[in-house]
Amino acid sequence: MSHTQNSQPQLSPIPLQQAPRAELAAVRVVASDIDGTMTRDGRLVGEVLDAIGRLVEAGIEVLPVSGRPAGEVLGLARYMPGVRRAIAENGLVRVVPGAEVTPLGQSPDRARLLDVAAAIAPTGRPLRLAEDAFCRLCDVAFERDGRDDASLAAMREAAEQLGIHLLWSSVHVHLSLDPPDKGVAVRGLCSADGIAAEHVLTIGDAPNDVGFWVPGRFGVPVGCAQVMQQRAVLTEVPRYLVAEEGDGWLEMAALLLAART
């Protein structure tokens, strides 16, 4: 990742409800993880889709930023109300419906990444390719299969010693040649549009979202409550917290809309 892997987590987050109203009212973009953040029990629910539409109507762009592959994120972007673009593969691919998908990283040396996956997995418990691995452009993904954060952190260290980047979400483990960083990708898109970082709210729930929470990178860095269960393996923590999963996303959206009235 582009930020320091050995940096220590910052001070404990506070509830987003305590954020200054002016700070929330200034938000122009919500850059949001999907799995575990927008979802509830692994599914996108109607309330969240309705909230996306309300934010867009209020002049706030919703930018999905996922670890899932470009094709899947493209499909989601087409059906989310008012969403005009998205980022896939943890910041390594830009997706705009109706336009050509743009890789932001190099094509993976698939054979090398598979060899590394075999080398770092514990004996008797190999990494299992994700069902969407066939359509990825810049990484190779594996099923998390219930692995705990401590074991994944050990695998990350082993991968780094072999020159490969590893990170994980609530569902997948990712290996790539380029450092995946959702925050870098979001900053690049917003900068190109002339949107200052202080006008961006970022929200996520897992270690692959730490690029959202680097101090000073975005105006309103938010985490869903379950992220604090993983604090021991996080290189950064969010400044603000909301409730878990989709309920937290709805809380965030309601606070943004209220700040604009």
Backbone as CSV, one residue per row, in Angstrom:
resi,resn,N_x,N_y,N_z,CA_x,CA_y,CA_z,C_x,C_y,C_z
1,MET,0.833,-1.186,0.000,0.000,0.000,0.000,0.872,1.241,0.000
2,SER,0.286,2.355,-0.369,1.087,3.565,-0.472,1.373,4.192,0.880
3,HIS,0.564,3.870,1.910,0.858,4.409,3.226,1.721,3.420,3.993
4,THR,2.234,3.836,5.139,3.200,3.034,5.872,2.541,1.836,6.536
5,GLN,2.982,0.627,6.197,2.388,-0.575,6.755,2.584,-0.655,8.261
6,ASN,3.661,-0.092,8.777,3.965,-0.233,10.187,3.418,0.899,11.042
7,SER,2.635,1.817,10.417,2.075,2.893,11.221,1.095,2.328,12.232
8,GLN,0.962,2.985,13.374,0.093,2.500,14.427,-1.296,3.102,14.265
9,PRO,-2.342,2.341,14.641,-3.693,2.901,14.578,-3.798,4.190,15.374
10,GLN,-4.648,5.085,14.882,-4.811,6.394,15.490,-5.714,6.300,16.720
11,LEU,-6.073,7.461,17.259,-6.938,7.500,18.418,-8.266,6.830,18.134
12,SER,-8.954,6.407,19.185,-10.207,5.684,19.021,-11.229,6.528,18.269
13,PRO,-11.948,5.913,17.347,-12.979,6.651,16.593,-14.100,7.133,17.504
14,ILE,-14.809,8.130,17.024,-15.980,8.635,17.728,-17.199,8.436,16.833
15,PRO,-18.406,8.443,17.400,-19.607,8.267,16.572,-19.729,9.368,15.522
16,LEU,-20.163,8.996,14.339,-20.340,9.986,13.273,-21.364,11.046,13.680
17,GLN,-22.267,10.683,14.555,-23.247,11.655,15.043,-22.584,12.854,15.710
18,GLN,-21.348,12.680,16.170,-20.639,13.777,16.841,-19.807,14.626,15.874
19,ALA,-19.820,14.292,14.595,-19.065,15.082,13.621,-19.673,16.476,13.494
20,PRO,-18.855,17.488,13.276,-19.395,18.831,13.081,-20.381,18.863,11.910
21,ARG,-21.484,19.528,12.109,-22.516,19.589,11.068,-21.961,20.172,9.770
22,ALA,-21.114,21.201,9.897,-20.547,21.825,8.697,-19.687,20.845,7.917
23,GLU,-18.995,19.966,8.624,-18.156,18.959,7.980,-19.015,17.999,7.158
24,LEU,-20.148,17.585,7.719,-21.058,16.681,7.003,-21.743,17.406,5.846
25,ALA,-22.113,18.645,6.054,-22.798,19.403,5.008,-21.900,19.664,3.805
26,ALA,-20.576,19.623,4.016,-19.632,19.908,2.933,-19.360,18.703,2.038
27,VAL,-19.857,17.533,2.421,-19.558,16.312,1.661,-20.200,16.354,0.279
28,ARG,-19.399,16.100,-0.740,-19.882,16.051,-2.127,-19.798,14.650,-2.718
29,VAL,-18.956,13.798,-2.137,-18.777,12.433,-2.639,-18.759,11.466,-1.462
30,VAL,-19.517,10.371,-1.584,-19.429,9.254,-0.643,-18.758,8.099,-1.378
31,ALA,-17.517,7.804,-1.013,-16.790,6.669,-1.584,-16.978,5.497,-0.642
32,SER,-17.661,4.458,-1.113,-18.116,3.408,-0.206,-17.732,2.012,-0.666
33,ASP,-17.172,1.258,0.262,-17.057,-0.185,0.089,-18.462,-0.765,-0.063
34,ILE,-18.547,-1.991,-0.583,-19.860,-2.623,-0.773,-20.082,-3.741,0.240
35,ASP,-19.319,-4.842,0.133,-19.539,-6.000,1.004,-19.262,-5.650,2.458
36,GLY,-20.243,-5.889,3.321,-20.079,-5.610,4.734,-20.284,-4.155,5.106
37,THR,-20.478,-3.302,4.106,-20.663,-1.868,4.338,-22.035,-1.425,3.833
38,MET,-22.284,-1.641,2.546,-23.608,-1.367,1.997,-24.571,-2.534,2.234
39,THR,-24.020,-3.724,2.410,-24.859,-4.917,2.474,-25.347,-5.198,3.893
40,ARG,-26.350,-6.042,3.960,-26.845,-6.559,5.236,-26.957,-8.070,5.080
41,ASP,-26.205,-8.809,5.898,-26.170,-10.271,5.788,-25.831,-10.716,4.363
42,GLY,-24.882,-9.999,3.740,-24.391,-10.388,2.423,-25.253,-9.958,1.258
43,ARG,-26.286,-9.151,1.496,-27.184,-8.752,0.403,-27.399,-7.247,0.409
44,LEU,-27.537,-6.689,-0.807,-27.942,-5.296,-0.922,-29.442,-5.221,-0.701
45,VAL,-29.864,-4.357,0.187,-31.288,-4.270,0.516,-31.880,-2.997,-0.068
46,GLY,-33.193,-3.010,-0.210,-33.875,-1.896,-0.849,-33.674,-0.578,-0.151
47,GLU,-33.596,-0.594,1.198,-33.413,0.659,1.926,-32.113,1.354,1.552
48,VAL,-31.057,0.561,1.342,-29.777,1.160,0.967,-29.847,1.730,-0.445
49,LEU,-30.467,1.005,-1.363,-30.608,1.520,-2.724,-31.428,2.810,-2.732
50,ASP,-32.481,2.854,-1.940,-33.275,4.080,-1.842,-32.433,5.229,-1.293
51,ALA,-31.595,4.924,-0.284,-30.750,5.963,0.304,-29.717,6.480,-0.695
52,ILE,-29.195,5.577,-1.535,-28.279,6.022,-2.601,-28.977,7.041,-3.481
53,GLY,-30.203,6.726,-3.883,-30.957,7.643,-4.730,-31.192,8.985,-4.075
54,ARG,-31.477,8.992,-2.774,-31.717,10.247,-2.069,-30.449,11.092,-1.977
55,LEU,-29.314,10.431,-1.745,-28.050,11.171,-1.701,-27.751,11.809,-3.055
56,VAL,-27.940,11.043,-4.124,-27.674,11.575,-5.470,-28.598,12.750,-5.763
57,GLU,-29.872,12.628,-5.398,-30.820,13.722,-5.612,-30.411,14.971,-4.834
58,ALA,-29.741,14.773,-3.703,-29.292,15.898,-2.884,-27.977,16.489,-3.387
59,GLY,-27.435,15.948,-4.465,-26.198,16.464,-5.032,-24.942,15.824,-4.506
60,ILE,-25.071,14.658,-3.863,-23.920,13.931,-3.324,-23.669,12.706,-4.192
61,GLU,-22.509,12.625,-4.809,-22.183,11.455,-5.626,-21.901,10.255,-4.726
62,VAL,-22.416,9.093,-5.115,-22.079,7.836,-4.447,-21.151,7.061,-5.369
63,LEU,-19.955,6.779,-4.871,-18.912,6.107,-5.652,-18.610,4.756,-5.013
64,PRO,-19.153,3.654,-5.536,-18.837,2.334,-4.992,-17.373,1.986,-5.241
65,VAL,-16.715,1.458,-4.213,-15.299,1.097,-4.297,-15.171,-0.303,-3.692
66,SER,-14.964,-1.305,-4.541,-15.080,-2.693,-4.095,-13.822,-3.493,-4.396
67,GLY,-13.677,-4.602,-3.678,-12.628,-5.555,-4.001,-13.053,-6.531,-5.075
68,ARG,-14.297,-6.468,-5.467,-14.804,-7.404,-6.472,-14.320,-7.019,-7.864
69,PRO,-14.382,-7.939,-8.833,-13.809,-7.686,-10.162,-14.614,-6.668,-10.957
70,ALA,-13.983,-6.163,-12.025,-14.563,-5.078,-12.805,-15.943,-5.421,-13.362
71,GLY,-16.123,-6.633,-13.891,-17.403,-6.992,-14.486,-18.532,-6.969,-13.481
72,GLU,-18.275,-7.482,-12.299,-19.298,-7.507,-11.265,-19.610,-6.092,-10.783
73,VAL,-18.590,-5.279,-10.601,-18.798,-3.905,-10.156,-19.516,-3.094,-11.238
74,LEU,-19.207,-3.367,-12.496,-19.908,-2.693,-13.595,-21.401,-2.994,-13.531
75,GLY,-21.751,-4.256,-13.307,-23.163,-4.618,-13.197,-23.844,-3.913,-12.039
76,LEU,-23.157,-3.856,-10.898,-23.735,-3.176,-9.737,-23.917,-1.688,-10.015
77,ALA,-22.925,-1.069,-10.639,-23.004,0.361,-10.914,-24.168,0.691,-11.839
78,ARG,-24.455,-0.194,-12.775,-25.562,0.045,-13.705,-26.906,0.074,-12.985
79,TYR,-27.027,-0.677,-11.903,-28.325,-0.815,-11.246,-28.468,0.011,-9.974
80,MET,-27.391,0.614,-9.502,-27.500,1.495,-8.348,-27.984,2.861,-8.820
81,PRO,-29.047,3.380,-8.229,-29.642,4.633,-8.730,-28.685,5.814,-8.682
82,GLY,-28.471,6.420,-9.850,-27.658,7.630,-9.920,-26.163,7.412,-9.911
83,VAL,-25.705,6.163,-9.767,-24.263,5.897,-9.746,-23.723,5.975,-11.169
84,ARG,-22.684,6.774,-11.375,-22.153,6.967,-12.721,-20.779,6.355,-12.937
85,ARG,-20.133,5.889,-11.870,-18.825,5.261,-12.007,-18.505,4.521,-10.716
86,ALA,-17.475,3.691,-10.774,-17.106,2.891,-9.610,-15.647,2.485,-9.731
87,ILE,-15.131,1.895,-8.652,-13.755,1.398,-8.626,-13.789,-0.053,-8.184
88,ALA,-13.057,-0.904,-8.877,-13.057,-2.340,-8.601,-11.663,-2.812,-8.187
89,GLU,-11.594,-4.043,-7.739,-10.341,-4.719,-7.398,-9.468,-3.890,-6.447
90,ASN,-10.135,-3.328,-5.424,-9.434,-2.603,-4.358,-8.614,-1.420,-4.861
91,GLY,-9.146,-0.737,-5.874,-8.479,0.457,-6.369,-7.651,0.252,-7.618
92,LEU,-7.630,-0.955,-8.148,-6.774,-1.244,-9.298,-7.488,-1.137,-10.645
93,VAL,-8.820,-0.921,-10.650,-9.582,-0.840,-11.900,-10.653,0.238,-11.770
94,ARG,-10.750,1.113,-12.777,-11.811,2.122,-12.831,-12.904,1.647,-13.781
95,VAL,-14.151,1.808,-13.360,-15.302,1.311,-14.109,-16.281,2.450,-14.344
96,VAL,-16.636,2.683,-15.602,-17.650,3.677,-15.956,-18.638,3.017,-16.910
97,PRO,-19.901,2.828,-16.513,-20.877,2.229,-17.423,-20.925,2.970,-18.754
98,GLY,-20.886,2.210,-19.844,-20.918,2.798,-21.171,-19.557,3.163,-21.722
99,ALA,-18.509,2.959,-20.934,-17.151,3.263,-21.384,-16.251,2.053,-21.153
100,GLU,-15.049,2.117,-21.711,-14.112,1.016,-21.559,-13.569,0.967,-20.137
101,VAL,-13.473,-0.236,-19.595,-12.899,-0.416,-18.262,-11.416,-0.045,-18.302
102,THR,-10.946,0.654,-17.268,-9.576,1.153,-17.250,-8.782,0.529,-16.116
103,PRO,-7.841,-0.377,-16.413,-6.967,-0.891,-15.346,-6.047,0.220,-14.845
104,LEU,-5.929,0.333,-13.535,-5.028,1.300,-12.922,-3.739,0.631,-12.451
105,GLY,-3.681,-0.685,-12.563,-2.501,-1.457,-12.211,-2.103,-2.340,-13.375
106,GLN,-0.994,-3.045,-13.217,-0.531,-3.928,-14.284,-1.260,-5.265,-14.244
107,SER,-1.324,-5.913,-15.395,-1.939,-7.235,-15.451,-1.144,-8.185,-14.564
108,PRO,-1.832,-9.049,-13.840,-1.112,-9.913,-12.898,-0.352,-11.030,-13.605
109,ASP,0.795,-11.381,-13.042,1.486,-12.610,-13.437,0.783,-13.723,-12.674
110,ARG,-0.250,-14.271,-13.282,-1.131,-15.200,-12.579,-0.368,-16.404,-12.024
111,ALA,0.548,-16.936,-12.821,1.297,-18.105,-12.373,2.116,-17.782,-11.127
112,ARG,2.740,-16.601,-11.108,3.543,-16.210,-9.951,2.660,-16.030,-8.714
113,LEU,1.505,-15.380,-8.889,0.616,-15.154,-7.754,0.067,-16.470,-7.205
114,LEU,-0.218,-17.409,-8.067,-0.686,-18.714,-7.612,0.419,-19.452,-6.864
115,ASP,1.654,-19.323,-7.343,2.781,-19.952,-6.641,2.950,-19.350,-5.244
116,VAL,2.824,-18.032,-5.150,2.942,-17.375,-3.850,1.808,-17.822,-2.938
117,ALA,0.601,-17.907,-3.473,-0.537,-18.354,-2.665,-0.288,-19.740,-2.090
118,ALA,0.289,-20.623,-2.912,0.584,-21.975,-2.429,1.673,-21.963,-1.366
119,ALA,2.634,-21.043,-1.524,3.769,-21.004,-0.591,3.381,-20.446,0.778
120,ILE,2.439,-19.512,0.825,2.142,-18.846,2.091,0.987,-19.487,2.855
121,ALA,0.218,-20.351,2.204,-0.920,-20.970,2.879,-0.450,-22.017,3.878
122,PRO,-1.109,-22.127,5.024,-0.724,-23.149,6.008,-0.852,-24.555,5.420
123,THR,-0.008,-25.441,5.877,-0.047,-26.827,5.416,-1.427,-27.429,5.684
124,GLY,-1.968,-28.037,4.664,-3.263,-28.694,4.807,-4.457,-27.776,4.640
125,ARG,-4.190,-26.493,4.454,-5.300,-25.566,4.259,-4.956,-24.566,3.150
126,PRO,-4.957,-25.017,1.908,-4.577,-24.143,0.794,-5.613,-23.045,0.557
127,LEU,-5.161,-21.959,-0.053,-6.072,-20.917,-0.484,-6.888,-21.432,-1.670
128,ARG,-8.171,-21.187,-1.628,-9.105,-21.671,-2.657,-9.514,-20.496,-3.541
129,LEU,-9.299,-20.631,-4.857,-9.624,-19.546,-5.784,-11.066,-19.086,-5.611
130,ALA,-11.265,-17.769,-5.645,-12.610,-17.224,-5.591,-13.361,-17.565,-6.868
131,GLU,-14.663,-17.622,-6.761,-15.466,-17.991,-7.928,-15.376,-16.951,-9.037
132,ASP,-14.993,-15.711,-8.687,-14.875,-14.672,-9.711,-13.437,-14.480,-10.191
133,ALA,-12.545,-15.390,-9.834,-11.129,-15.225,-10.176,-10.893,-15.180,-11.682
134,PHE,-11.755,-15.828,-12.434,-11.558,-15.929,-13.886,-11.692,-14.574,-14.590
135,CYS,-12.381,-13.615,-13.978,-12.643,-12.357,-14.685,-11.922,-11.159,-14.082
136,ARG,-10.870,-11.398,-13.306,-10.128,-10.295,-12.701,-9.027,-9.786,-13.631
137,LEU,-8.805,-8.474,-13.574,-7.844,-7.840,-14.466,-6.500,-7.568,-13.812
138,CYS,-6.471,-7.290,-12.507,-5.242,-6.830,-11.875,-4.859,-7.593,-10.616
139,ASP,-5.665,-8.554,-10.178,-5.276,-9.340,-9.011,-5.781,-10.761,-9.154
140,VAL,-5.430,-11.595,-8.201,-5.999,-12.939,-8.086,-6.636,-13.009,-6.707
141,ALA,-7.882,-13.469,-6.640,-8.616,-13.486,-5.377,-8.919,-14.913,-4.950
142,PHE,-8.969,-15.090,-3.652,-9.238,-16.389,-3.050,-10.342,-16.222,-2.009
143,GLU,-11.053,-17.305,-1.738,-12.083,-17.263,-0.701,-11.417,-17.116,0.673
144,ARG,-12.011,-16.312,1.513,-11.470,-16.155,2.869,-11.670,-17.435,3.679
145,ASP,-12.782,-18.120,3.455,-13.042,-19.418,4.095,-12.893,-19.377,5.614
146,GLY,-13.351,-18.303,6.227,-13.370,-18.234,7.683,-12.034,-18.002,8.353
147,ARG,-10.993,-17.706,7.596,-9.693,-17.457,8.222,-9.760,-16.240,9.135
148,ASP,-9.117,-16.322,10.291,-9.144,-15.198,11.213,-8.085,-14.168,10.821
149,ASP,-8.189,-12.985,11.425,-7.306,-11.888,11.048,-5.846,-12.177,11.362
150,ALA,-5.591,-12.878,12.457,-4.198,-13.159,12.829,-3.520,-14.031,11.784
151,SER,-4.215,-15.054,11.305,-3.611,-15.934,10.303,-3.444,-15.202,8.976
152,LEU,-4.377,-14.331,8.639,-4.251,-13.562,7.402,-3.114,-12.545,7.498
153,ALA,-2.928,-11.974,8.679,-1.813,-11.040,8.859,-0.477,-11.758,8.686
154,ALA,-0.386,-12.989,9.165,0.839,-13.771,9.002,1.079,-14.084,7.525
155,MET,0.012,-14.390,6.801,0.142,-14.645,5.371,0.536,-13.378,4.618
156,ARG,0.013,-12.231,5.065,0.394,-10.970,4.432,1.891,-10.721,4.581
157,GLU,2.413,-10.972,5.766,3.846,-10.776,5.993,4.670,-11.705,5.113
158,ALA,4.224,-12.960,4.990,4.941,-13.919,4.152,4.902,-13.503,2.684
159,ALA,3.764,-12.992,2.230,3.644,-12.551,0.833,4.554,-11.357,0.571
160,GLU,4.618,-10.431,1.514,5.464,-9.250,1.339,6.933,-9.630,1.224
161,GLN,7.335,-10.662,1.942,8.721,-11.123,1.849,9.037,-11.685,0.467
162,LEU,7.979,-12.081,-0.254,8.138,-12.588,-1.618,7.842,-11.519,-2.663
163,GLY,7.655,-10.271,-2.214,7.439,-9.165,-3.138,6.035,-9.039,-3.663
164,ILE,5.060,-9.630,-2.969,3.669,-9.620,-3.411,2.806,-8.940,-2.349
165,HIS,1.795,-8.215,-2.810,0.882,-7.516,-1.907,-0.331,-8.394,-1.606
166,LEU,-0.664,-8.508,-0.329,-1.833,-9.265,0.103,-2.695,-8.388,0.997
167,LEU,-3.989,-8.420,0.764,-4.940,-7.806,1.677,-6.224,-8.600,1.632
168,TRP,-7.105,-8.341,2.589,-8.319,-9.146,2.656,-9.514,-8.290,3.046
169,SER,-10.678,-8.792,2.658,-11.952,-8.164,2.997,-12.742,-9.140,3.855
170,SER,-14.019,-8.864,4.017,-14.872,-9.779,4.776,-15.140,-11.067,4.014
171,VAL,-14.854,-11.089,2.699,-15.169,-12.284,1.901,-13.975,-12.877,1.159
172,HIS,-12.988,-12.053,0.790,-11.920,-12.537,-0.082,-10.526,-12.201,0.452
173,VAL,-9.539,-12.928,-0.070,-8.114,-12.647,0.131,-7.551,-12.315,-1.248
174,HIS,-6.821,-11.207,-1.360,-6.349,-10.721,-2.657,-4.826,-10.702,-2.715
175,LEU,-4.286,-11.141,-3.852,-2.856,-11.043,-4.123,-2.669,-10.228,-5.398
176,SER,-1.696,-9.313,-5.381,-1.457,-8.498,-6.571,0.007,-8.064,-6.627
177,LEU,0.421,-7.662,-7.835,1.767,-7.146,-8.033,1.854,-5.682,-7.610
178,ASP,0.821,-4.913,-7.922,0.774,-3.505,-7.544,0.128,-3.358,-6.174
179,PRO,0.536,-2.348,-5.417,-0.094,-2.143,-4.110,-1.524,-1.649,-4.265
180,PRO,-2.512,-2.418,-3.828,-3.898,-1.984,-3.945,-4.225,-0.970,-2.851
181,ASP,-4.845,0.132,-3.221,-5.162,1.173,-2.246,-6.410,1.904,-2.731
182,LYS,-7.526,1.613,-2.094,-8.783,2.255,-2.485,-8.694,3.766,-2.370
183,GLY,-8.011,4.242,-1.341,-7.920,5.676,-1.123,-7.185,6.399,-2.232
184,VAL,-6.094,5.820,-2.720,-5.343,6.437,-3.811,-6.223,6.563,-5.053
185,ALA,-6.982,5.501,-5.355,-7.850,5.529,-6.534,-8.929,6.594,-6.400
186,VAL,-9.530,6.695,-5.217,-10.577,7.697,-5.006,-10.014,9.103,-5.113
187,ARG,-8.861,9.335,-4.509,-8.250,10.665,-4.591,-7.948,11.041,-6.038
188,GLY,-7.491,10.070,-6.824,-7.201,10.348,-8.224,-8.438,10.775,-8.995
189,LEU,-9.549,10.064,-8.812,-10.792,10.412,-9.504,-11.296,11.781,-9.060
190,CYS,-11.304,12.012,-7.756,-11.830,13.273,-7.246,-10.953,14.452,-7.660
191,SER,-9.656,14.264,-7.628,-8.742,15.331,-8.034,-8.962,15.707,-9.490
192,ALA,-9.183,14.693,-10.342,-9.422,14.958,-11.761,-10.702,15.763,-11.971
193,ASP,-11.654,15.628,-11.040,-12.913,16.377,-11.124,-12.861,17.692,-10.360
194,GLY,-11.721,18.016,-9.764,-11.608,19.248,-9.005,-12.307,19.213,-7.664
195,ILE,-12.531,17.999,-7.128,-13.182,17.854,-5.829,-12.115,17.709,-4.759
196,ALA,-12.092,18.633,-3.828,-11.081,18.614,-2.776,-11.324,17.454,-1.824
197,ALA,-10.249,16.953,-1.249,-10.334,15.776,-0.381,-11.237,16.012,0.817
198,GLU,-11.318,17.252,1.315,-12.146,17.510,2.493,-13.640,17.385,2.203
199,HIS,-13.994,17.297,0.927,-15.398,17.132,0.549,-15.764,15.674,0.282
200,VAL,-14.880,14.754,0.663,-15.108,13.324,0.406,-15.295,12.580,1.726
201,LEU,-16.374,11.827,1.821,-16.588,10.889,2.923,-16.265,9.497,2.424
202,THR,-15.466,8.749,3.179,-15.149,7.371,2.829,-15.702,6.459,3.907
203,ILE,-16.171,5.275,3.513,-16.748,4.359,4.488,-16.449,2.915,4.099
204,GLY,-15.981,2.137,5.083,-15.648,0.738,4.838,-15.717,-0.053,6.127
205,ASP,-15.334,-1.346,6.025,-15.526,-2.228,7.179,-14.406,-3.220,7.417
206,ALA,-13.353,-3.215,6.602,-12.385,-4.314,6.660,-10.976,-3.824,6.360
207,PRO,-9.963,-4.691,6.569,-8.577,-4.269,6.330,-8.295,-3.769,4.913
208,ASN,-9.060,-4.211,3.925,-8.799,-3.693,2.576,-9.322,-2.265,2.394
209,ASP,-9.922,-1.702,3.444,-10.415,-0.327,3.386,-9.494,0.664,4.094
210,VAL,-8.321,0.230,4.567,-7.481,1.136,5.360,-7.031,2.358,4.565
211,GLY,-6.973,2.241,3.241,-6.620,3.404,2.428,-7.618,4.536,2.547
212,PHE,-8.839,4.218,2.980,-9.859,5.235,3.232,-9.564,6.052,4.484
213,TRP,-8.776,5.485,5.399,-8.675,6.047,6.749,-7.320,6.671,7.048
214,VAL,-6.452,6.761,6.079,-5.147,7.393,6.308,-5.370,8.836,6.757
215,PRO,-4.818,9.242,7.888,-5.056,10.596,8.404,-4.718,11.680,7.382
216,GLY,-5.637,12.626,7.230,-5.434,13.743,6.330,-5.774,13.472,4.886
217,ARG,-6.118,12.238,4.569,-6.373,11.905,3.166,-7.768,12.315,2.726
218,PHE,-8.777,12.182,3.604,-10.155,12.522,3.267,-10.798,13.305,4.411
219,GLY,-11.844,14.037,4.066,-12.488,14.881,5.048,-13.223,14.133,6.138
220,VAL,-13.941,13.066,5.766,-14.778,12.355,6.735,-14.553,10.848,6.584
221,PRO,-13.533,10.283,7.232,-13.267,8.840,7.142,-14.113,8.068,8.165
222,VAL,-14.943,7.152,7.664,-15.922,6.458,8.500,-15.714,4.950,8.406
223,GLY,-15.979,4.258,9.503,-15.954,2.798,9.518,-17.241,2.253,10.089
224,CYS,-17.691,1.103,9.568,-18.799,0.387,10.194,-18.285,-0.256,11.483
225,ALA,-19.164,-0.407,12.446,-18.753,-0.770,13.803,-17.920,-2.036,13.868
226,GLN,-18.201,-3.014,12.988,-17.506,-4.292,13.091,-16.015,-4.173,12.781
227,VAL,-15.598,-3.058,12.189,-14.186,-2.909,11.867,-13.329,-2.901,13.128
228,MET,-13.893,-2.461,14.253,-13.097,-2.377,15.468,-12.781,-3.754,16.042
229,GLN,-13.484,-4.783,15.602,-13.149,-6.144,15.998,-11.831,-6.588,15.354
230,GLN,-11.382,-5.853,14.335,-10.160,-6.187,13.597,-9.030,-5.202,13.885
231,ARG,-9.178,-4.415,14.922,-8.229,-3.323,15.164,-6.788,-3.804,15.267
232,ALA,-6.575,-4.991,15.798,-5.205,-5.479,16.002,-4.426,-5.611,14.696
233,VAL,-5.118,-5.776,13.565,-4.417,-5.968,12.293,-4.559,-4.767,11.368
234,LEU,-5.175,-3.687,11.841,-5.362,-2.504,11.010,-4.160,-1.572,11.120
235,THR,-3.690,-1.094,9.982,-2.632,-0.094,9.993,-3.187,1.311,10.204
236,GLU,-4.473,1.502,9.946,-5.160,2.763,10.200,-6.565,2.449,10.696
237,VAL,-7.159,3.357,11.445,-8.554,3.219,11.844,-9.306,4.475,11.419
238,PRO,-10.626,4.380,11.232,-11.398,5.557,10.828,-11.505,6.574,11.953
239,ARG,-11.806,7.805,11.591,-12.034,8.833,12.602,-13.422,8.676,13.226
240,TYR,-14.378,8.217,12.411,-15.755,8.112,12.869,-16.281,6.690,12.709
241,LEU,-17.280,6.352,13.519,-17.934,5.045,13.444,-19.434,5.217,13.308
242,VAL,-20.034,4.258,12.563,-21.487,4.120,12.498,-21.823,2.686,12.905
243,ALA,-23.095,2.317,12.848,-23.516,0.964,13.205,-22.947,-0.055,12.215
244,GLU,-23.231,-1.313,12.435,-22.684,-2.369,11.593,-23.378,-2.442,10.227
245,GLU,-22.584,-2.797,9.216,-23.058,-3.136,7.878,-24.046,-2.103,7.319
246,GLY,-25.084,-2.603,6.633,-26.030,-1.717,5.962,-26.736,-0.757,6.887
247,ASP,-26.943,-1.158,8.153,-27.568,-0.247,9.103,-26.685,0.982,9.334
248,GLY,-25.372,0.770,9.373,-24.455,1.884,9.517,-24.457,2.779,8.290
249,TRP,-24.582,2.168,7.119,-24.618,2.952,5.882,-25.851,3.846,5.861
250,LEU,-26.976,3.289,6.292,-28.206,4.085,6.356,-28.072,5.214,7.376
251,GLU,-27.400,4.939,8.490,-27.150,5.974,9.491,-26.324,7.103,8.898
252,MET,-25.268,6.734,8.183,-24.411,7.729,7.543,-25.206,8.585,6.557
253,ALA,-25.991,7.927,5.708,-26.761,8.664,4.704,-27.742,9.628,5.356
254,ALA,-28.401,9.183,6.409,-29.372,10.036,7.099,-28.692,11.264,7.699
255,LEU,-27.496,11.081,8.251,-26.781,12.212,8.846,-26.351,13.221,7.781
256,LEU,-25.912,12.726,6.620,-25.528,13.629,5.541,-26.731,14.429,5.056
257,LEU,-27.850,13.749,4.865,-29.041,14.429,4.372,-29.560,15.446,5.390
258,ALA,-29.508,15.075,6.666,-29.966,15.992,7.713,-29.088,17.241,7.772
259,ALA,-27.781,17.058,7.534,-26.862,18.197,7.592,-27.112,19.192,6.467
260,ARG,-27.787,18.758,5.426,-28.058,19.632,4.291,-29.370,20.365,4.398
261,THR,-30.184,20.025,5.398,-31.490,20.677,5.521,-31.397,21.865,6.453
